[in-house]
Amino acid sequence: MTVRKTVLPSGLRIVTEEVAGVRSAAFGIWVNVGSRDESPATAGASHFLEHLLFKGTKTRSALDISSAIEAVGGEMNAFTGKEYTCFYARVIDTDLPLAIDVISELITSSLVNKEDVDAERKVVLEEISMRDDDPSDLIHDLFAETYYGDTQLGRPILGSVKSIKGMSRATVFNYYKKRYQPSDLVIAVAGNLKHKKVVELVSRAMARDGFLDVPQSGYEIRQSAHVKIPAKARVGLLNRKTEQAHLFLGMESVARDDHRRFAMSVLSAALGGGMSSRLFQEIREKRGLAYSVYSYAQQFAGSGVIGFYAGCNPTKARDVVSIIRDVLHDVAHNGLTHEEVLRAQGAVKGTLVLSQEDTGSRMSRIGKSELVYGENLGFDQILKEISNVTNEQIRAVASEFLTKSPTLAVVGPYKSGSIFEKVLT
């Protein structure tokens, strides 16, 4: 499979991957803006805007937008992250021109009417309430807030009730016009397609309302910025009368442009990536202390985190944290067994390969890679990098990062986080 790239004079990038033998195509527009780009006053603006761009354009109402894709059996959605936003549709290959036309119009010609802002404000507030009612979701925002503090990476993607209520139509519309520029966008398409034809369709669709009529421009990759992180252990507690205590323990990890991210992904998988992982075996299989146990490594420009989640009986939470700490200490000082490394490598590679059966996942891979790296590492090269991770590399990243000062987020029926402080030191 070949990934091809065209850069228009405006700085708009178009990347495609032709997939033989499929009858679908996935189209996505990746925008180089997320919650990391917001001020305290505009916290949640990126996500709020994601909602609002579906509310209507100069030629299509909200119903026209949704029914256009659903009428051909397609699916359409969007999501917002800390550093990017993505709008996408997946359709039968013959309907790709329609998907390109509809999604492109959201970007170039949305109205962001005041009445829509006021109506969608209520929807976003309901989404915040839904997040607050789900401790297993809320725990991740609590961890980010505790770890990064009141910073752009620490604030929730959804924003706060205060910031959403206080955001005017003018604020959101100006944010849209400033941040949604051709040089900030990557168009990614995967499936049964021809690159040249996609470039023609995208060039025509994105030219609406003079969107591409900007001075000839290049594009910029988000630069790594210094991120202040805790120098000593911290506990973030949200006192809730829950049946389970929800725990997330994390510490500093590698940033996005660090080549050791491949070793870190294998380490994360070995520690909490599945039923055979070290933490799953120790916490659930051997002791029956939790139902859900997992880990993940997350990278940003200039920062990264590796973290571990468990949900357990509140009376056992301190024991679970202690077990996580013991496992991390053991791996940091003794490494993983050869069998654990091989198993984790196989799990990471298998997950990647299986995801490539879906055109939507392919589109996401090439779009995100182009946006954050400015290039696409070949899929075979990615698999090779994972295969080449050695026991010594695992031991090196484990000894460097698993010994960092931990941050613990807890949602549960506790009046004080002091009961956890001793097991963090």
GIFENUR-V581519 format. One line per field, one symbol per residue. psi: psi as a letter, one per 40 degrees, with the letter a starting at -180 (. if undefined). burial: b if it has 24 or more other ideal C-beta (glycine too) atoms within 12 Angstrom, else e. A space follows every 50 residues. Layout:
# GIFENUR-V581519
psi=???
burial=???
This chain:
# GIFENUR-V581519
psi=hhhihhhideehhhhihhhieifiihhihhhfhaeeeiiddehedddddd ddeeeiadehidddddddddeeeiiiaiihadeiihhiihiideeddddd ddddddddfidfidddddddddddddddddddegdedddddddddddeag idddiideaidddddehidddddddddddgideeihhhhiagihdddddd dddddeeiffdegiihiaiihhihihhhiheiiihhhhhigidihhhhhi iiaiideheedddddddddddfeadeidddddddddefeidhhiiihhii heiiihihiihihdeedddddddddddddddddeaiiddddddddddddd dddddeehdddddddddddddddeihhidddddddddehidddddddddd deeihihhhhhaghdiedeeddee.
burial=eebbbbbbebbbbbbbbbbeebebbbbbbbbbbbbbbbeeebbbbbbbbb bbbbbbbeebebeebeebbeebebebbbbbbbbbbbbbbbbbbebbbbbb bbbbbbbbbbbbeeebbeebbebbbebbeebeeebbbbbbbbbbbbbbee bbbbbbbbbbeebbeebebebbbebbeebbbbbbbbbbbbbbbebeebbe bbbebbbbeebbeeeeeebeebeeeebebbeebbbbbbebebebbbbbbb bbbbbbebebbbbbbbbbbbbbbbebbbbbbbbbeeeebbebbbbbbbbb bbbbbbbbbbbbebeebbbbbbbbbebbebbbeebbeeebbebbbbbbbe ebeeebeebbbbbbbbbbbbbbbbebbebeebeebbeebebebbbebbeb bbebebbbbbbbebeebebbeebbe
